[in-house]
Amino acid sequence: MNKLKRTLALMAALAMTATAFVGCGEESSSSTSEAESSAAGESSEESVADDSEESSEEESSVDSSSGYTNVEIPELGAPDGSLGDGGDALTILCWTEDDLNYMYDVVADATGMDASKMVYKNVGSDGTTANEQYAQVFLSGDDVDLYFCDADWNMAYQNNDEYSAPLSAVGITEDMYANAYGYTVSMGTDVNGVLKGASWQAAAGGYAYRADLAEQYLGVTTPEEMQAMIGSWDDFWATAATVYEQSGGVTAMADSLGGVWRAYSNGNRTKSWVNDGTLDPSSVGDFISMAKTNFDAGYISGATQWTDDWLPQGQSDGAQANKTMGFFFPTWAIAAGGSLEQAQGGEGGSTYGKYALCEGPTSWFWGGTWICVYPETDNATEAGQFIYTMTCDADAMQAYVDARGDFVNNRGVMSATVDAGTNSNPLFGGQDQFQILFDSADKIDMSIATQYDATINTDLSNAVLDYCNGVTSSEEECMDAFLDAVASDITDITVE
């Protein structure tokens, strides 16, 4: 791409900021394919909702005053015989055992399956690079029955029949997800309309902040008061200036550039990165200038997500003490044993229980995980039981909520949990995080997702990080570096 075209692309991206970034879930008409994709996603959600309403007139399992009642779903079917069965162990490939540690007992209790039969296989990487590692594991011929896919790249695996089998092969059908959040069904369906993945969670995000520092620097004593001070990006950065000044230049408002990008990207972007095979750089919006301005001002921490200096910023002791007011975290990060607990130093840590949660400057989400069946499985029966239990069975999903504190992919379960008012998260000093995130979960819209998102998001994050750290000297150079990286990393799309 020549310099003039890239300059025009940058100017177009900035010009579109006022209209393109108006909140997650609004309709976009940028292209025919994008409109069709959005319509498909909406149709799927409407279909699920319609089915739910019709079935609820017959019988229900979870009553709730929050507006949703679980409908009865079909029982798990038998495998169709196309996959292997009768193997010794159900081998589950993933990059972490954090969620699985809670699932083993839930599945064992619901199905009678021996928990020792469920075996974790560590891919040896994090959730981003697992995208590359899984294919190598498959090529090695190692035993794999199920594997977990991140939202940024699950499509690449679900659209490959050598990597993923239809869930119908293990007895699971789409009508079993009448109580699920519709976007999870859409995201689990391949380009041919075949259901290939199922998710147990809905990953709405919020702003987890140090309640003690908020009181000290801002005079804020409740999540409602905090939300009033950071309810838009302009308000967020204005409050960041106060925090930075009151802390003597020590405390940044945001935990990392990556954290800001997650909230901004998944809360404000309304267009797909790739449309009709071409990268659309306008999706960047004003993020580059916003990031640079606030990074230079000290309002965004210099730490990088998933590195050793990231989570320790959340503590009040150590080399990284008080470096951030809070983190942009989704549901899975604020569950027991997740990133927030690590940021607090664990139980007994310097800031354990000293956090609170509010929505933040935008409704947003971060990822989610889909369970897929490897076609070379030799445990079709157990694979079906595991997926059905964790993604369809309301009683089992409620048990997982109670044990893990994750936000499950079942409207009725989460509605009943919120209504019960019994959830008390010790990481937030007893605050119920579900009451904050419940409404946001219904706003999650992944109709703009593409199979290239993981690579593109990484390339943008790297380019912006370099710009903020002085490797590149202008916004135009930052955009050029981003586009060059995408063109190099993704050769089957056009980058102009």
Residue pairs with C-beta under 8 A, 6 or more apart in sequence:
1 9
1 483
1 487
1 495
1 496
3 480
5 496
6 476
6 479
6 480
6 483
7 476
9 281
9 282
9 479
9 483
9 496
10 281
10 475
10 476
10 479
12 281
12 282
13 281
13 282
13 283
13 284
13 285
13 286
13 479
14 285
14 286
14 289
16 282
16 285
17 285
17 286
20 28
20 269
20 270
20 271
20 282
20 283
20 285
21 268
21 269
21 270
21 285
21 286
22 268
22 270
23 267
23 268
23 270
23 362
23 363
24 266
24 267
24 268
24 269
24 270
24 362
24 363
24 364
24 365
24 443
24 444
24 445
25 443
25 444
25 445
26 270
27 35
27 38
28 34
28 35
28 38
28 270
28 271
28 448
29 35
30 271
30 275
30 280
31 275
31 276
33 275
33 276
34 271
34 272
34 275
34 448
37 272
37 447
37 448
38 447
38 448
40 186
40 447
41 182
41 183
41 186
41 445
41 446
41 447
42 447
44 182
44 183
44 185
44 186
44 189
45 181
45 182
45 183
45 186
46 182
47 182
48 177
48 178
48 180
48 182
48 185
49 182
51 71
51 175
51 178
52 68
52 71
52 178
52 179
52 411
55 71
55 72
55 178
56 69
56 70
56 71
58 71
58 72
59 71
59 72
60 69
60 70
60 71
60 72
60 412
61 70
61 71
61 72
61 394
61 395
61 412
62 69
62 70
62 394
62 398
62 412
62 413
62 415
62 416
63 69
63 416
64 412
64 415
64 416
64 418
64 419
65 419
66 415
66 416
66 418
66 419
66 438
67 415
68 411
68 412
68 415
69 412
69 415
70 179
70 394
70 410
70 411
70 412
70 413
71 178
71 179
71 412
73 175
73 176
73 177
73 178
73 179
73 392
74 173
74 175
74 176
76 171
76 172
76 176
76 384
76 385
76 388
76 392
77 171
77 172
77 173
77 384
78 171
78 381
79 85
79 169
79 170
79 171
79 380
79 381
79 384
80 168
80 169
80 171
82 165
82 169
83 165
83 169
83 170
83 373
83 375
83 377
83 380
83 383
84 376
84 377
84 378
84 379
84 380
85 378
85 379
85 380
85 381
86 378
86 379
86 381
87 143
87 145
87 377
87 378
87 379
87 382
88 117
89 117
89 118
89 119
89 143
89 379
90 113
90 117
90 118
90 119
90 145
90 146
90 379
90 382
90 383
90 386
91 119
91 121
91 143
91 144
91 145
91 146
91 379
92 100
92 118
92 119
92 120
92 121
92 145
92 146
92 147
92 148
92 386
93 121
93 123
93 134
93 137
93 144
93 146
93 147
93 148
93 374
94 100
94 120
94 121
94 122
94 123
94 130
94 147
94 148
95 122
95 123
95 124
95 125
95 126
95 127
95 130
95 133
95 148
96 127
97 120
97 122
98 337
98 338
99 148
99 200
99 332
99 369
99 404
99 406
100 118
100 120
101 337
102 336
102 400
102 403
102 404
102 406
103 118
103 386
103 390
103 400
104 115
104 118
105 115
105 403
106 389
106 390
106 396
106 399
106 400
106 403
107 113
107 115
107 118
107 385
107 386
107 389
107 390
107 396
108 114
108 115
108 118
109 396
109 399
110 389
110 393
110 395
110 396
110 399
111 385
111 386
111 389
113 382
113 385
113 386
117 382
118 386
121 137
121 142
121 143
121 144
123 130
123 133
123 134
123 137
124 133
125 132
125 133
126 306
127 150
127 367
128 150
128 152
128 306
128 454
128 458
130 150
131 150
131 152
131 153
131 156
131 454
134 147
134 157
134 163
135 163
137 144
138 144
138 162
138 163
138 374
138 376
143 378
144 374
144 376
144 377
145 373
145 374
145 377
145 378
145 379
145 382
145 383
146 371
146 372
146 373
146 374
146 377
146 383
146 386
146 387
147 157
147 371
147 372
147 374
148 369
148 370
148 371
148 372
149 157
149 158
149 197
149 369
149 370
149 371
149 372
150 367
150 368
150 369
150 454
151 187
151 203
151 367
151 368
151 369
151 370
151 446
151 449
151 453
152 367
152 453
152 454
152 457
153 451
153 453
153 454
154 187
154 188
154 197
154 370
154 372
155 187
155 190
155 449
155 450
155 451
156 451
157 163
157 164
157 197
157 372
158 164
158 188
158 189
158 190
158 196
158 197
158 370
158 372
159 190
159 191
159 451
161 375
162 375
163 372
163 374
163 375
164 190
164 196
164 197
164 372
164 373
164 374
164 375
165 196
165 372
165 373
165 374
165 375
165 377
166 194
166 195
166 196
167 173
167 188
167 195
167 196
167 197
167 198
167 373
167 384
167 387
168 194
168 195
169 373
169 380
170 373
170 380
170 381
170 383
170 384
170 387
171 384
171 388
172 195
172 198
172 384
172 387
172 388
172 392
173 195
174 185
174 195
176 388
176 392
177 184
177 185
177 198
177 391
177 392
179 394
179 410
179 411
179 412
179 413
180 199
180 391
180 409
180 410
180 411
181 202
181 409
181 411
181 441
181 442
181 444
183 444
183 445
183 446
183 447
184 198
184 199
184 202
184 368
184 370
184 409
185 195
186 446
186 447
187 197
187 199
187 368
187 370
187 446
187 449
188 195
188 196
188 197
188 198
188 199
188 370
189 195
189 196
190 196
196 372
196 373
197 370
197 371
197 372
198 370
198 371
198 387
198 390
198 391
198 392
199 368
199 369
199 370
199 371
199 391
199 409
200 369
200 371
200 390
200 391
200 397
200 400
200 406
200 408
200 409
201 331
201 332
201 368
201 369
201 406
201 407
201 408
201 409
202 331
202 365
202 368
202 407
202 408
202 409
202 414
202 441
202 444
203 330
203 331
203 332
203 365
203 366
203 367
203 368
203 407
203 444
204 330
204 331
204 363
204 364
204 365
204 407
204 437
204 440
204 441
204 443
204 444
205 262
205 263
205 266
205 267
205 328
205 329
205 330
205 331
205 360
205 364
205 365
205 366
205 437
205 440
206 328
206 329
206 330
206 334
206 357
206 358
206 359
206 360
206 433
206 436
206 437
206 440
207 226
207 230
207 263
207 326
207 327
207 328
207 329
207 357
207 358
207 359
207 360
207 361
208 326
208 327
208 328
208 329
208 333
208 334
208 340
208 355
208 356
208 357
208 428
209 226
209 325
209 326
209 327
209 355
209 356
209 357
209 358
210 314
210 322
210 325
210 326
210 351
210 354
210 355
211 354
211 355
211 356
211 429
212 316
212 351
212 354
213 243
213 247
213 251
213 322
213 325
214 220
214 221
214 226
214 325
214 356
215 221
216 246
217 242
217 243
217 246
217 247
217 251
217 325
218 226
218 229
218 239
218 242
218 243
218 246
220 226
220 229
222 356
223 356
223 357
223 358
223 431
223 436
224 358
226 356
226 358
227 358
227 359
227 360
229 235
229 239
230 236
230 239
230 358
230 360
230 361
231 359
231 361
232 361
232 362
233 264
233 290
233 361
233 362
235 361
236 253
236 360
236 361
237 253
237 290
237 294
237 299
239 253
240 252
240 253
240 254
240 294
240 297
240 299
240 325
241 297
241 299
243 251
243 252
243 253
243 299
243 325
244 251
244 252
244 253
244 297
244 298
244 299
247 322
249 298
250 322
250 323
251 322
251 323
251 324
251 325
252 298
252 299
252 300
252 301
252 323
252 324
252 325
253 299
253 300
253 324
253 325
253 326
254 260
254 294
254 299
254 300
254 301
254 324
254 325
254 326
254 328
255 301
255 303
255 305
255 310
255 313
255 314
255 324
255 326
255 327
255 328
256 300
256 301
256 303
256 304
256 305
256 310
257 291
257 295
257 300
257 304
257 461
257 464
257 465
257 468
258 304
258 305
258 461
259 305
259 327
259 328
260 290
260 291
260 294
260 300
260 328
261 287
261 291
261 457
261 460
261 461
261 464
262 328
262 330
262 364
262 366
263 328
263 360
263 361
263 362
263 364
263 366
264 285
264 287
264 290
264 362
264 364
265 287
265 457
266 364
266 365
266 366
267 361
267 362
267 363
267 364
267 365
268 285
268 362
268 364
269 283
269 285
269 448
270 448
271 280
271 282
271 283
271 448
272 280
272 283
272 448
272 449
272 450
273 279
273 280
273 283
273 448
273 450
273 452
273 453
273 456
274 280
274 450
274 452
274 456
274 493
277 492
277 493
277 494
278 493
278 494
278 495
278 496
279 456
279 483
279 486
279 493
279 494
279 495
279 496
281 479
281 482
281 483
284 460
284 479
284 482
287 460
287 464
288 464
288 467
288 475
288 478
288 479
289 475
291 300
291 464
291 467
291 468
292 464
292 467
292 468
292 475
292 478
294 300
295 302
295 468
296 468
300 468
301 313
301 323
301 324
303 309
303 310
303 313
303 320
303 323
303 324
304 310
304 465
309 319
309 320
311 339
311 342
311 343
312 318
312 319
312 320
312 321
312 343
313 320
313 322
313 323
313 324
313 343
314 324
314 327
314 340
314 343
314 344
314 351
314 355
315 321
315 343
315 344
315 345
315 349
315 350
315 351
316 322
316 350
316 351
316 354
317 345
317 350
318 350
321 350
326 355
327 333
327 339
327 340
327 343
328 360
328 364
328 366
329 338
329 339
329 340
329 366
330 365
330 366
330 367
331 406
331 407
331 433
331 437
332 338
332 367
332 368
332 369
332 406
332 407
333 339
333 340
333 366
334 340
334 357
334 405
334 425
334 427
334 428
334 433
335 404
335 405
335 406
336 403
336 404
336 405
336 427
337 404
340 355
340 427
341 347
341 352
341 427
343 351
344 350
344 351
344 352
344 353
344 354
344 355
344 427
345 351
345 352
346 352
347 426
352 426
352 427
353 426
353 427
353 428
353 429
353 430
354 429
355 427
355 428
355 429
356 428
356 429
356 431
357 428
357 431
357 433
357 436
357 437
358 436
359 436
359 437
359 440
363 439
363 440
363 443
364 440
365 440
365 441
365 444
371 386
371 387
371 390
371 391
373 380
373 383
373 387
377 383
389 396
390 396
390 397
390 400
391 397
391 409
394 410
394 412
394 413
397 408
397 409
397 410
397 413
398 408
398 413
398 416
398 417
400 406
400 408
401 407
401 408
401 413
401 414
401 417
401 423
405 423
405 425
405 433
407 414
407 434
407 437
407 441
408 414
414 434
414 438
414 441
415 438
417 423
417 434
418 432
418 434
418 435
418 438
421 432
423 432
423 433
423 434
424 430
424 431
424 432
425 431
425 432
425 433
452 490
452 493
455 486
455 489
455 490
456 486
456 490
459 482
459 485
459 486
459 489
460 482
462 485
463 472
463 478
463 479
463 481
463 482
463 485
464 478
464 482
466 472
466 478
466 481
467 474
467 475
467 477
467 478
467 481
472 478
472 481
483 495
486 493
486 495
487 495
